[in-house]
Amino acid sequence: MTMPFPEIEAARSDVMEHWLSIVGIGEDGWNGLSPAAKQAVESAEFLYGGVRHLAYVPTVRAAQIAWPSPMAPAVHEILTSHRGRSRVSVLASGDPMLFGVGVTLTRELAPAEFLVIPQVSAFSLACARLGWAISETVLVSLVNRPIEQMHRYLNPDQRLVLFSEDGTTPTAVAQFLTDSGYGSSQFTVFEYLGGSAERRRDDRANIWSVKQCGDLNLIAVVCVADSQTRPLPIVPGLSDDFYVTDGQLTKREVRAATLARLAPLPGEQLWDVGAGTGTVGIEWMRSHPSCSCIAFEEREDRAARILINAKRLGVPTLKVIKGSVPSTLNGLQPPDAIFIGGGIGRDGLFQACWDKLTKGGRIVANAVTIESEIAVATWQRLYGGELVRILVARAEPVGGVLGWRHLMPITQWSVAKS
């Protein structure tokens, strides 16, 4: 049973001061709406929503418009043709601001233009049914999003709630968990959560046998790693053998130091120039779900390998641009940070990157060859920043004993654009 939020009604009883009302509705339909939510729907001139949500509404004066596929034209219509001219209400599942249409609609609006009236989300209902603390549970949406994003969240004992795309999603997720070494995970599917047809199914991922669930379903997982599974650490510096590579990669010790200098923050974008295997960009994106990266790589085989690694390590939205820098930079928005791992000595490369970098952004360049060291030393004299020499040695067998094998030294230059 969904519950209204009385404090919203008390604070904003006059919903019609806003031209747009976004109303959360649950599986209990019209009867589960608060008086304020019903008023917003009944007084609207235009009512948008999914076919299922519109069917919950009794006869109202509003013109009812079902979401097209894709939704973008209808969203554009609301934000242009109706903005400030018509009274519009939008129906959305549960809490519209939790992976919902409310986020899309309100992103470009001033707070005075809209009112959001949420219901209890399916996420909250699932945690309530299972007795899970919401603050300790990770929510992942698989609606129009790649399933490979789950790799970043798979850790022993991690609790996940997954919003499904459709009735086939549970089977796909169960197979994904099994293939990823988490087949023993506790696997629960809720269908039509909060409604009269609510149903719960429990099993382990590796023995899940239901091919088709109700289209409206949600998956809850308690991750259990198989005995041979290696969990992915959450800090930079993943073991080199997690990557598919031809050997052209930033080694883990240097990679960890490089990410520390790049200093990713939520919502920031990195350009990984001369990406090779894609290690730095991938671990930049793993630092926070809102971080993004564009990797630049000339070689076709390496560009393909970057995408493979991005999917394997939970950041399938990493973008790869094939070609050389600076010719591939035209039309791109300024990044927050740039890593130059290849092509350091190429004419015009650094200057193009520096010119594109946003104010306050960071550049980190790792030089291996004498020629590239000369280049970064020159840049440091012109632009300031820090030069650091990174020396790494690993113990390896030499006969019957251990000896130190040195990796190639790295000269690292880091600078912030003032």
Sequence and secondary structure as in RCSB ss.txt:
>XXXX:A:sequence
MTMPFPEIEAARSDVMEHWLSIVGIGEDGWNGLSPAAKQAVESAEFLYGGVRHLAYVPTVRAAQIAWPSPMAPAV
HEILTSHRGRSRVSVLASGDPMLFGVGVTLTRELAPAEFLVIPQVSAFSLACARLGWAISETVLVSLVNRPIEQM
HRYLNPDQRLVLFSEDGTTPTAVAQFLTDSGYGSSQFTVFEYLGGSAERRRDDRANIWSVKQCGDLNLIAVVCVA
DSQTRPLPIVPGLSDDFYVTDGQLTKREVRAATLARLAPLPGEQLWDVGAGTGTVGIEWMRSHPSCSCIAFEERE
DRAARILINAKRLGVPTLKVIKGSVPSTLNGLQPPDAIFIGGGIGRDGLFQACWDKLTKGGRIVANAVTIESEIA
VATWQRLYGGELVRILVARAEPVGGVLGWRHLMPITQWSVAKS
>XXXX:A:secstr
     HHHHHH   GGGSSEEEEEE TTGGGGS HHHHHHHHT SEEEE HHHHHTS   SSEEEE  SSSHHHH
HHHHHTSTTTS EEEEEES TTSSSHHHHHHTTS GGGEEEE    HHHHHHHHHT  GGGEEEEE TTS GGGG
GGG  TT EEEEE SSTTHHHHHHHHHHHTT TTSEEEEEESTTSTT EEEEEEGGG       SSEEEEEE   
 TT     SSS   GGGS  SS S  HHHHHHHHHHH   TT EEEEET TT HHHHHHHHT TT EEEEEES H
HHHHHHHHHHHHTT TT EEEES TTTT TT    SEEEE S TTSTTHHHHHHHHS TT EEEEEE SHHHHHH
HHHHHHHH  EEEEE  EEEEEETTEEEEEE   EEEEEEE  
